[in-house]
Amino acid sequence: MFANCLYVLIYLLAKGNFGFGDVILNGILALNFSNLWSYFKFFTLTFCIGSVISLLAFYLNKVSFKSKVPFAKYIVIAYLLTMLIGGYFV
């Protein structure tokens, strides 16, 4: 439960640029992690994937700085990678 506090903090600080659905999705998926270190890997991987793909889309002129990019797909991708790969590479 402590792990989801990071997303709630981001939600409160982002002021409308981060959806509450992302917080709920993260809260549900975070229940599957047995310790805080596993969750931290998932959390870090989520933002890394989101950043790389968003920067690539910006570079290819698919989005602008004003565009809102849905974050849920990056949460799900990071969750699947964390569960599949585990602690080997992530």
Secondary structure, DSSP 8 states (H G I E B T S, - for coil): -TTHHHHHHHHHHHTTSS-HHHHHHHHHHHTT-SSHHHHHHHHHHHHHHHHHHHHHHHHTTS--TT-----HHHHHHHHHHHHHHTTTT-
